[in-house]
Amino acid sequence: MLYAPVGLSPFCQPGLPWIILLADTLHRDHPETLPAADIAYREKWISEGLAHAEAVQCISDFTRRQIERHFSAPAGKLFVTHYAIPDRLRETIRTAQAPRPVARPYFFYPANDWPHKNHEALLEAYAAYRRQAGAEAWDLTLSGHRAKPGIWEERIAALGIQGACRILGHVEPEKFAAVFQGAGALVFPSFYEGFGIPVLEAMAWGVPVTCSRAASLPEVAGDAALYFDPEDPADIARALGQIATDAGLRRRLVAAGRKRALTFSMAREAGRLADRFSTLALDRP
């Protein structure tokens, strides 16, 4: 049996049962965010994988529904396993000693500079929030890989918020854990996610969440997030102000998040994958 968690595999061959993992259908849902070559590549390997794999692992119910809708995939071929916080990462967080980037409270957004991550709307919303909050405004910390260096700095300068924004780039695990744990809240304005791992991390680590109500994010966060419309900077600014000023709300979100994070069990999700392995093996002649 072959397990292909990153797409098509050169080891595929007739008669060999295999499972493919699909994370999302971004190229169909938001083609404007991807180059033409990426769209063609994704279309090819998803179509071929769906045609030949005996089972298709999806990382959320949202992804499963989108695959069914876009590709008319048989429902019986698709199954869902969610992500979970690995034990090694929990240990990294418990032992992290790196200092917080600033002493003041801050919002944290860990995301690469891909278009669907929606940094533009976040920065516009954050500028509006600072105008409203004045001296009590929280700072904003960004991390993640940037394919276009300087693009965030230019927009931040144009909005006049350069003194309140910190750009960390790629952050190593121990420092990342400290930055995340030190945040006053996670802000996650992405308008498209197959899952949304930082939301799960925040819930598990006791950081309140305010996030987009788009794609898979409500499936992950449930009742443990303050939601906003990712296409409306005014609504994002409203959520930033609400979560920063309401300590009771933050406590409720933290408590609900810790409880919800426990439902994303590594043992349970791995068991679902193992069950599908067993089913396919037993179905072979």
C-alpha positions as CSV (number, residue, x, y, z in Angstrom):
1,M,0.0,0.0,0.0
2,L,1.2,3.5,-0.8
3,Y,0.5,6.6,1.2
4,A,1.0,9.9,-0.7
5,P,0.6,12.9,1.6
6,V,2.1,15.4,-0.7
7,G,0.3,14.7,-4.0
8,L,1.1,12.3,-6.8
9,S,4.0,9.9,-6.3
10,P,6.4,8.3,-8.8
11,F,5.9,5.0,-6.9
12,C,2.3,4.7,-8.1
13,Q,1.7,1.7,-10.2
14,P,-1.3,-0.5,-11.4
15,G,-2.5,-2.9,-8.7
16,L,-0.9,-1.0,-5.8
17,P,-3.6,0.5,-3.5
18,W,-2.8,4.0,-2.4
19,I,-4.2,6.9,-0.4
20,I,-3.7,10.6,-1.4
21,L,-4.0,13.6,0.9
22,L,-5.6,16.8,-0.3
23,A,-5.4,20.0,1.7
24,D,-7.6,22.4,-0.2
25,T,-9.0,23.5,-3.6
26,L,-7.6,27.0,-3.5
27,H,-6.9,27.0,-7.2
28,R,-10.6,26.5,-7.9
29,D,-12.0,28.7,-5.1
30,H,-9.6,31.6,-5.5
31,P,-7.7,31.3,-8.8
32,E,-6.8,35.0,-8.6
33,T,-4.3,34.2,-5.8
34,L,-2.2,31.8,-7.8
35,P,0.0,31.9,-10.9
36,A,-1.3,30.1,-14.0
37,A,1.4,27.4,-13.7
38,D,0.5,26.6,-10.1
39,I,-3.2,26.4,-11.0
40,A,-2.4,23.9,-13.9
41,Y,-0.2,21.8,-11.6
42,R,-2.8,21.6,-8.8
43,E,-5.5,20.8,-11.3
44,K,-3.5,18.0,-12.8
45,W,-2.4,16.2,-9.6
46,I,-5.7,16.6,-7.9
47,S,-7.7,15.3,-10.9
48,E,-5.3,12.4,-11.4
49,G,-5.1,11.6,-7.7
50,L,-8.9,11.5,-7.4
51,A,-9.1,9.3,-10.5
52,H,-6.6,6.7,-9.4
53,A,-6.4,6.7,-5.5
54,E,-8.6,4.2,-3.6
55,A,-9.1,6.7,-0.8
56,V,-8.6,10.5,-0.4
57,Q,-7.7,12.0,2.9
58,C,-9.1,15.5,3.5
59,I,-7.8,17.8,6.3
60,S,-11.3,19.2,7.1
61,D,-14.9,18.8,6.3
62,F,-14.7,22.0,4.4
63,T,-12.0,20.6,2.1
64,R,-14.1,17.4,1.6
65,R,-17.2,19.4,0.6
66,Q,-15.2,21.5,-1.8
67,I,-13.6,18.4,-3.5
68,E,-17.0,16.9,-3.9
69,R,-18.4,20.1,-5.4
70,H,-15.6,20.9,-7.7
71,F,-14.6,17.4,-8.9
72,S,-17.8,15.4,-8.4
73,A,-15.7,13.0,-6.3
74,P,-17.5,10.0,-4.9
75,A,-18.3,10.7,-1.3
76,G,-17.3,7.1,-0.3
77,K,-13.7,7.7,-1.4
78,L,-13.2,10.8,0.8
79,F,-12.5,10.7,4.5
80,V,-11.5,13.4,7.0
81,T,-8.6,13.6,9.5
82,H,-8.0,16.9,11.3
83,Y,-4.7,18.2,12.4
84,A,-3.7,17.9,16.1
85,I,-0.9,19.5,18.2
86,P,2.0,17.1,18.2
87,D,3.6,16.2,21.5
88,R,7.0,17.4,20.4
89,L,5.6,20.9,19.9
90,R,3.8,20.9,23.3
91,E,7.2,20.1,24.8
92,T,8.9,22.9,22.9
93,I,6.4,25.3,24.2
94,R,6.7,24.2,27.8
95,T,10.5,24.6,27.7
96,A,10.7,27.8,25.5
97,Q,12.8,30.5,27.2
98,A,13.0,33.1,24.4
99,P,11.9,36.6,25.4
100,R,8.7,38.2,24.2
101,P,9.4,40.8,21.4
102,V,7.9,43.7,23.4
103,A,6.6,44.3,26.9
104,R,3.2,45.8,25.7
105,P,0.3,43.6,24.7
106,Y,0.2,42.7,21.0
107,F,-1.8,40.9,18.3
108,F,0.1,38.1,16.6
109,Y,-0.4,36.9,13.0
110,P,1.9,34.1,11.8
111,A,1.5,33.6,8.1
112,N,3.5,33.7,4.8
113,D,2.8,36.6,2.5
114,W,0.5,34.6,0.2
115,P,-2.5,36.7,-1.2
116,H,-5.2,34.6,0.5
117,K,-3.6,35.3,3.9
118,N,-5.1,38.8,3.6
119,H,-2.3,41.0,5.1
120,E,-3.5,44.0,3.2
121,A,-7.0,44.0,4.9
122,L,-5.4,43.4,8.3
123,L,-3.0,46.3,8.0
124,E,-5.8,48.6,6.9
125,A,-7.9,47.4,9.8
126,Y,-5.1,47.7,12.3
127,A,-4.5,51.3,11.3
128,A,-8.2,52.1,11.8
129,Y,-8.1,50.3,15.2
130,R,-5.1,52.4,16.3
131,R,-6.9,55.6,15.4
132,Q,-9.8,54.6,17.5
133,A,-7.9,53.1,20.5
134,G,-5.3,55.8,20.8
135,A,-2.6,55.3,23.5
136,E,-4.2,52.1,24.7
137,A,-3.8,50.4,21.3
138,W,-2.0,47.0,21.2
139,D,0.9,46.5,18.9
140,L,0.9,44.1,15.9
141,T,3.6,41.4,15.4
142,L,3.9,39.5,12.1
143,S,5.9,36.4,11.3
144,G,6.3,34.2,8.3
145,H,8.2,33.9,5.0
146,R,8.1,36.7,2.6
147,A,8.5,36.1,-1.1
148,K,8.5,39.9,-1.7
149,P,10.7,41.5,0.9
150,G,9.8,45.1,1.8
151,I,6.1,44.8,0.7
152,W,4.8,44.9,4.3
153,E,7.1,47.7,5.3
154,E,6.0,49.9,2.5
155,R,2.3,49.4,3.3
156,I,2.9,49.9,7.0
157,A,4.8,53.1,6.4
158,A,2.1,54.4,4.0
159,L,-0.5,53.8,6.8
160,G,1.6,55.5,9.4
161,I,1.8,52.6,11.8
162,Q,5.5,51.7,11.5
163,G,6.1,52.3,15.2
164,A,3.5,49.8,16.3
165,C,4.3,46.9,13.9
166,R,7.0,44.3,14.2
167,I,8.0,42.0,11.3
168,L,9.9,38.9,12.5
169,G,10.1,36.9,9.3
170,H,10.7,33.2,9.7
171,V,11.0,32.3,13.4
172,E,12.7,29.2,14.9
173,P,10.5,26.9,17.0
174,E,11.5,28.0,20.5
175,K,11.3,31.7,19.8
176,F,8.1,31.2,17.9
177,A,6.6,29.5,20.9
178,A,7.6,32.4,23.1
179,V,6.2,35.0,20.7
180,F,3.0,33.1,20.4
181,Q,2.6,32.6,24.1
182,G,3.3,36.2,24.8
183,A,0.6,37.5,22.5
184,G,-2.5,39.2,23.8
185,A,-4.5,37.5,21.0
186,L,-4.1,35.7,17.7
187,V,-5.6,37.6,14.8
188,F,-6.2,35.4,11.8
189,P,-7.7,37.3,8.8
190,S,-7.1,34.7,6.1
191,F,-10.0,34.3,3.7
192,Y,-9.1,30.8,2.7
193,E,-7.8,27.9,4.8
194,G,-8.0,24.1,4.3
195,F,-7.6,23.9,8.1
196,G,-5.9,26.8,9.9
197,I,-3.2,25.3,12.1
198,P,-2.4,28.6,14.0
199,V,-5.9,28.7,15.3
200,L,-5.6,25.3,16.8
201,E,-2.1,26.2,18.2
202,A,-3.6,29.4,19.9
203,M,-6.4,27.4,21.5
204,A,-4.0,24.8,22.8
205,W,-1.6,27.4,24.2
206,G,-4.1,29.6,25.9
207,V,-4.1,32.5,23.5
208,P,-7.5,34.1,22.7
209,V,-8.5,34.0,19.0
210,T,-10.2,36.5,16.7
211,C,-10.4,35.2,13.2
212,S,-12.2,35.2,9.8
213,R,-15.5,33.4,9.6
214,A,-14.4,32.0,6.1
215,A,-13.7,28.5,4.8
216,S,-12.6,26.0,7.4
217,L,-11.9,28.4,10.3
218,P,-15.3,28.1,12.0
219,E,-15.0,24.3,11.8
220,V,-11.7,24.5,13.7
221,A,-12.4,27.3,16.2
222,G,-16.1,26.5,16.9
223,D,-17.3,28.7,19.8
224,A,-13.8,29.6,20.8
225,A,-13.2,32.6,18.6
226,L,-14.4,36.1,18.0
227,Y,-15.3,36.2,14.3
228,F,-15.1,38.9,11.7
229,D,-15.7,39.3,7.9
230,P,-12.2,39.1,6.3
231,E,-13.3,41.3,3.4
232,D,-14.4,44.1,5.6
233,P,-11.5,46.0,7.3
234,A,-14.0,47.9,9.5
235,D,-15.3,44.6,10.9
236,I,-11.7,43.4,11.5
237,A,-11.0,46.7,13.3
238,R,-14.1,46.2,15.4
239,A,-13.0,42.8,16.5
240,L,-9.5,44.0,17.3
241,G,-10.9,46.7,19.6
242,Q,-13.4,44.3,21.2
243,I,-10.9,41.6,22.1
244,A,-8.2,44.1,23.3
245,T,-10.6,45.9,25.7
246,D,-12.7,43.1,27.0
247,A,-10.7,41.0,29.5
248,G,-13.7,38.9,30.3
249,L,-14.1,38.0,26.7
250,R,-10.5,37.0,26.4
251,R,-10.8,34.7,29.5
252,R,-13.9,33.1,28.0
253,L,-12.2,32.5,24.7
254,V,-9.2,31.0,26.3
255,A,-11.3,28.6,28.4
256,A,-13.4,27.6,25.4
257,G,-10.3,27.2,23.3
258,R,-8.4,24.9,25.7
259,K,-11.5,22.7,25.9
260,R,-12.0,22.7,22.1
261,A,-8.3,22.0,21.4
262,L,-8.6,18.7,23.4
263,T,-11.1,17.4,20.7
264,F,-8.2,17.5,18.1
265,S,-6.5,14.3,19.4
266,M,-3.4,13.0,17.6
267,A,-4.4,9.4,18.6
268,R,-7.9,9.8,17.3
269,E,-6.9,11.4,14.0
270,A,-4.1,8.9,13.4
271,G,-6.6,6.1,14.2
272,R,-8.9,7.3,11.5
273,L,-6.1,7.1,9.0
274,A,-5.1,3.6,10.3
275,D,-8.7,2.5,10.0
276,R,-8.7,3.4,6.3
277,F,-5.4,1.6,5.8
278,S,-6.9,-1.5,7.3
279,T,-10.1,-1.3,5.3
280,L,-8.1,-1.0,2.0
281,A,-5.9,-3.9,3.0
282,L,-8.8,-6.2,3.8
283,D,-10.6,-5.3,0.5
284,R,-7.6,-6.6,-1.5
285,P,-8.0,-10.1,-3.0
